[in-house]
């Protein structure tokens, strides 16, 4: 059974992964002066998604997130 916390972690992971994908596309088209900011945001979103997946994997029945 999923708890509210697990659902929230899952949604955060999914949203962060989608935003990371979008930022990766922006990075490819960005001017050089914007790339550092985009890269920092991209790394944060990737870290956030991975952290949420890790937290869910540590719970019983932890195969909740397959991103």
C-alpha positions, 0 to 999 in steps of 0.5 A: 500500500502506498502512503501519501509520502510515497506518492509525493516522492514518486510525483517529485521524482517524475516531475524532476526527471521531466524537468531534467529532460527539458533542461537538457534540451535547453542546454543544447540550444542555449547561449554560452552565458546561459549554460552554467545556470542551466547545467546547475539546474539540470544537475539539481533536478537529476539529483532530486529525481535520483534521491526520491527513487533511492528513498522509495527503493529503501522502503518495503515493496520499493520498486515503485519508481522505474524512471 
